[in-house]
Amino acid sequence: MGMGKLSVRELMAKRAAQEVKDGMIVNLGIGIPSLIPNFLPENIRVMFHAENGVLGIGPTPEKGQEDENLCNAAGLPVTIIPGASYFDSSLAFGIIRKGLLDLTVLGALQVSEKGDLANWIVPGKRVPGIGGAMDLAQKSKKVIVLMNHCSKDGEPKILDNCTFPLTSKACVDLIITEMAVIRVNKETKKLHLIEVLAPYSVEEVIEKTGAPLVIEGDILVYEGV
């Protein structure tokens, strides 16, 4: 895809794409994570997995080139790469539960400093169900959360403790927002600020985070170039 000025969502997806390594099997959640295939280098070969029964998802199709029978778990049109395969959702979940996924990238409502994930329900609101998030969060070898730093009301989504019902405990390894990249140290149960995304500053990230951040040495600034 063209690489003019990136939107905030694209910048986040491009940064998350750096965590995808050659040979991985990866599951991408709904929303911003689904943009990641658009930012992979051509020499990286990855098999993207979807709960509806596809392994080998490629970039988003050009407008007008969509195949109405080919979509991801969110129902959005996708392409496939050579070697792709199709199967039913029971086998798709078998792949997850067997621990065969190297990486999953999920959205979230809240993440705690311990790596707890809440991403399936806001109390008092109706939802169709938890979907595959619980299985993905518990069984993937690495879990990345890709989300906005704060809610629409301006409340921090990274907290000492989640206030929403949990999807899974102590499962998150890395948090990427429009403001920062934060690593979860599961041994110390602390959050380490490792990068800020332009145009934000370290001070702004600290102010908008509802949990303490460990800051060691110089913090890199990611500009998406």
Residue, then its C-alpha position, 0 to 999 in steps of 0.5 A: m500500500g502507499m506510504g504517504k502520511l500515516s493515520v494514527r491507526e496505521l502508525m500503530a499497526k506499522r509499529a506492531a508489525q515490527e513484532v512479527k517475525d519470519g515463519m510465525i503463525v499469527n492471529l490478529g484481532i478485530g480493528i487496528p490489528s487487522l491492518i498489520p499485514n499491510f505493513l510487513p516487509e516483502n521478505i517476511r513470510v507469515m501465516f495469519h490465522a483466523e478463528n473462522g477457519v483460514l490460515g494464510i491471510g494476506p493484505t487487505p484487497e484493493k477496493g473493488q477486488e474483494d472476494e465476497n466468500l473470503c473474509n476474516a473472523a470480523g467478516l472483513p474482506v481479506t486476500i490469501i497468500p500461496g499455501a493458504s488453507y481453509f477449515d472449520s472453526s473447531l479446527a481453527f480453535g484446536i490450533i489455538r488451544k494446542g498452543l500453536l500460535d506464536l503471536t496474537v495481537l488483540g484490542a483491549l478495554q483495559v490492561s493491568e500492570k500485571g498483564d491482566l486483560a479485559n477486552w470482552i465486555v463493559p458492564g451493563k452493555r450487551v455483547p454477543g459473547i467473548g468470542g475467541a479472545m479467552d483462548l487466544a490470550q491464554k494459549s498464544k506464545k506471545v500476546i500484544v495489545l494494540m489499543n488507544h491509550c485512553s477511553k473516549d472519556g479520557e480515562p486511562k486504559i492501562l491501570d494498576n488493576c482492571t475494573f472490567p471483567l477479565t478475559s485472562k490474567a497475566c497474559v499480556d506481554l506488550i502494549i502498543t498505543e498511539m502514545a507509547v510501547i510498554r513492556v509487561n514484566k510478568e516477574t516483577k509485575k511492572l510496566h516498562l516504557i520502551e518507546v514513545l510514538a511521535p508527537y508525544s512525550v514521556e511526560e504525556v505518557i506518564e500523565k495518561t497512564g493509570a499505573p506506574l511506569v519503569i523508565e530506564g535509559d533513553i526512550l526511543v521515539y517511533e515516527g513510523v519511518 
